[in-house]
């Protein structure tokens, strides 16, 4: 079991090293770290830097104490507001360093004090914006500290006219929703966040602001991510349907593709967002009808040198391939040749190789015509190159194996092309190389290639009858 200590305990040892043994602050801190590590203590949530011999307090604590003093003063003078701005900026800078400082800040009521700042200066845009930036920094990887009042406040802030304020609020919302199902549920059910996002994406003033579009896409992907291990199951599919269907999200996002076709950063956010919303057969078809597939093909043709755009395009193609009609349509837009060329160009990049092989596997599942098309375009030797390059990448090996299996399962005549390219040797080497190798996928590929495979029975009976 991992041992933990409080920040106060660590600071006390540093102080003792300074006062009792005459060490300077750096030496005292280093000695304290070594002591606790030798005892098996985890210091992941402890601030182990920034100690000073003549200063007993951490900067973030001093900043919060200053904020507290200002909040206790009734008048709002210019010098008071300037001091508040400086203290809030110190909190932001400290919280951006690491989680340990964020925990230390919240242990000193940082979130509640920031909320009080926003209420105290409702008409001061600078203080309000800096307060929100400090809140965004504080909530990174720390969504549990956000209160219902805080969730309501951020939703109200989306009605602001300041684009920078809206952008920061969207970042806070993303932090609140990441790995936190209850916050997602509150936003979507109680505060109707989906409709607020729709208004941002369809209003001309905000939809033409690239930063807001990017932040909206990032927030949508976080909302539809089932990443909170503390709940038995999430409602991400329901949220995806709500955004895609009820709030017309698919049409809004695909229309933005053409508006930002020359802005690579925005396109790199829009494409994976669409792929995360393509959770139903009809959604895949709608994206194609709105021009999504044609746009992706154009991206692969024009910008096949751009790694991010290629990976995002392959991600959407993989998602759309959940619809059998899309699999048939991909060949009509030269998709097979474009995917093969893009994968060949970026095969040395693990993430692109992973997504490219996943897209190929999805397009060839139960679609023998696509299998023949990919083999004719040279996918067999290309996949062997991917296996050789990414010998230690389990995820890539899994996707290559699944792609090979899907290609040859209904076109056994294509197996000889993979075997001549060296598929059997490379797959067997991958199986032997590591215990983490995707054994099931590799054996499935070898089996459908017609190779001899030794299958192990996972669960066997004991030869006795089962009684009820």
Secondary structure by P-SEA (a helix, b strand, c coil): cbbbbcaaaaaaaaaaaaacccccaaaaaaaaaaaaaaacccccccccccccccccccaaaaaaaaaaaaaacccccaaaaaaaaaaaaaaaaaaaccaaaaaaaaaaaaaaaaaaaaaaccccaaaaaaaaaaaaaaaccccccccaaaaaaaaaacccccaaaaaaaaaaaaaaacccaaaaaaaacccaaaaaaaaaaacccccccaaaaaaaaaaaaaaaccccccccccaaaaaaaaaacccaaaaaaaaacccccccaaaaaaaaaaaaaacccaaaaaaaaaaaaaaaaaaaaacccccaaaaaaaaaaaaaacccaaaaaaccccaaaaaaaaaaaaccccaaaaaaaaaaaaaaacccaaaaaaaaaacaaaaaaaaaaaccccaaaaaaaaaaaaaaccccccaaaaaaaaaaaaaaaaaaacccccaaaaaaaaaaaaccccccccccccccccccc
